């Protein structure tokens, strides 16, 4: 083969090799990379919004922690306008129902509230504890409860005061321990809540019971005592389900944790 032809053949083969390998070896440009990251963010937000819906409708069942890809989404939701708006709408629907109830004036028309993420917000605690990323730590949460610094959920405080004006007897039914009564009462008063009929906490005989069992038993005691439970508000389905349930139950949003 002539030297000139051999040289041209080598150049040709080298060019083909470079072209065929370029797509494998080429690194993404900065613009390409930012575009892909943007797409990942959009995909995560879409997925996490659907995940949150699955949580709120209880389709996902028991779950231990927020998926890693959704932690930022949950943090932004809980600290943003959407959470406040969702809570406000639920408060308005609850209020409309309460106004439709004929309160007899005999002191037996009742409404039951959960406390955590229903009357009081623990967002300040979760800001420092990963917004549900880590499995619930009872010890650190109890330390937070004892500080009595949880703020009121504005929509719930508004509903609470309206129910009192309408003549309802308000009962607070929480999974907190009887040992936390003083801290809980102090926190509620500082947050603007007062005039509740009874604050019900877990006693020694209630420890270890699933929330749905414990809360059903306590509601049953109210019914046996002659109270008519018209409404119930809670952030967990276990606050609302079971027996001796209210005529209407209202689920507040909570994508941070799940209590069976």
N, C-alpha and C positions, 0 to 999 in steps of 0.2 A: 504494500500500500504506500502511495506517495506520502512524503512527510507533511505536505500541506493538507491533504485529506485527513490524515491521522490527527493532526492538530485540531481541525474543524470538528471532527467526530468527538474528540475529548471535550471540547468546549460545549458541544451540543448535549452530551450526556451529563455534564456537570450542571448545565442549566436545568435539565429535566429533573435531576436529583434535588436541586435547590427548591424548585417549584413544588415537587411532590412532598418535600419535608417541611415546607414553610408553615403549613397549617398546623402541624404538630408542634413545632418549636416556637412559633411566634407567641410572644407574651401579649396579653390584652393591653390596649392603651388605657390611659387614665380615664378617658371619656367612656370607653367600653365598660371599664370596671365600675364607675359610678352609676352607669345605667343599669348594670346587673344588680348592684346593691339596692338601687331604688326599686327594682322589680321584686327583689326579695322582701323588702319592707312592705310593699303593697300586698304581696302574697301572704305575708304573715298577718297583716292587719285584717285581711279578708278572712283568713282561716280563724283567727282569734276571735273575731266578731261572731263567727258561726259557732265557735267553741263556747263562747259566753252564752249564746242562746241555748245551746244544748245543756249547759249547766243550769240555767234558770228554769228550763222546762223539765229538769230532772231526768232527761233522757240518758245522760251519761252514767247515772247511778253513782255509787261510792267512788270518790277520787281523793287522792292524798295530797297533791300539790299542783300548782299551776304549771303547765308545760313551759319549759325554758324559753321557747320562742314567743310566748305570750306574756311574759312577766312585764315587759315595758308597756305592752298594750293595756294590761290590767292596771298598772300604775297610772298611766295617762287617763284611763277611764275613771278610776276612783278619785283622782285629783282634779278632774276636769268638769266641764259644764254638763256632759252627758249624764253622769251619775246623779248630779243634782236635779237635772231635768226629769230623769226617769223616776226618781223618788218623789218629786213634786207631782207628777201625773198620778202616781199611785195614791198619794195623799188626797188629791182632788177626787179621785174615784171613790176612795174610802169615805170622804166627807159627804159626797152625794148619796151614798148608801145610808150613812148615819142619819141624814136629814129625812130619809124616807121611813125610818123606823118610828113607830108610835111609842114614845117613852111614857110609861104609865105613871111615873112619879112615885112609885112605891119603893124605890131604891134597889130594885132587882134587875134593872136593865144594865147589862155588863158589856165591857169591851176588854179584851185581853191583849197586852203588848209583850213581846219579847223585849230584851234590852239591847244587847250588843248588835250593832249594825241595824238596829231598828229604832230605838230611841237615842242611843249614844253611838257615836262614830269612833272606831278605833283606827282610823286612817293614820293618825300620828304615830301609833305603835307600828303599823305595817310599813310605814315609810322607812323605818329603821330595821325592819325585819323581812325585807325581800318581797313584800306584796304577794305572799302565798307561795313563793318559790320553794321555801323550805317547809318540811313537815311541821305542823303545829307544835310549838314548844309551850307546854302548860306552865312551866315554872316562870319563864320570862313574861308570859302574858299575865299571870297572877301578880307579878311585880308591878306591871303596868296598871292593872285594876286597882291596886292598893294606893296608887298615886292620886286616884280620883280626878283625873284631868281630861277624860274623854269629853269632847264637845257634843252638843246636841245636834241631831240631824234636823235642820230647819223645817223641812216639810212635816216631819213627825211631831215636832214640838207644836207646830201650828194645828195639826189634827188633834193632838192630845188636848190642847186648851179648848178647842171647839167642842170636843166630846163632853168635857166637863160642863160647858155652857149649855149643852143640849140635855144635860141631866143624866148622862151615863155614869155608872160606877166603873172606875178604871182599875184593873188588876194587872200587876207586873209579874210575869212568869218567866224566870230566867234559869239557865243552866248553871249560873254561878253558885258557889258554895255558901252555905249559911255563915261560914267564917268570914265571908266578904260583905256581910250585911252593912256594917258601918261605912265601909269605903263606898259601897254601891249607893247607899242613901245619900251620903255626902256628895258624891259625883252627880247624882240626879238633881239634887237641890241646886248645886252650883250651875248646872246646865240649864236650869229654868223649869224643871218639872216639880210639881207638888200636888198635894191633895189626892194621891192615889189611895184606893181603898185598902189594898193589901199588896205587899211585896213578898212574893213566894220564891224562895231559893231552895237548892238541894240540901236536905238534911242528911244525917248519917245513914238513914235507911234508903235514901235515894241514890247513894253513890253507886256507880257501876251500871245503872240502868240506861238503856238507850234513851235519847232525848224524846223520841216519839212515845215511848212507854211512860216515862216520867211525866211529861207534860199532859198526856191524856189522863193520867190518874189525877193530877191536880185540877184539871178542868172538870172532871167528873165530880170531884168534891164540891166544886162551886155549884154545879147543877143540882147536886143532892142537897145543897144548902139553900136552894130556891132561886138561884140566879139564872137569868136568861142571857146566854152568851150570844149576842147579836153579831159582833165583829171580833176578828182576831188578826193581828198584824205581826209578821215575823219575816226574817230574812232567810230562814231555812224551811224546807218543806216539813221537817220534823217538828217545827214550831206549830204547824197548822193541821197536820194529818193525825190519824188515830181515831179515838172515839171521844164523845162529848165535844164534838167540834162546833165551831161557831156557825151561825146561819150564813155568814159570808166571811171568807178568809182572804187576806191580802198579802201577797208575797212581795217583799222589797228585794232589790237586786243585791247580790253578793257573789262575785266571781273569785273571792280570795280563799274561801275554805268551805268545807262540806261537813255537816254534822248529822249522823244517822239517827 
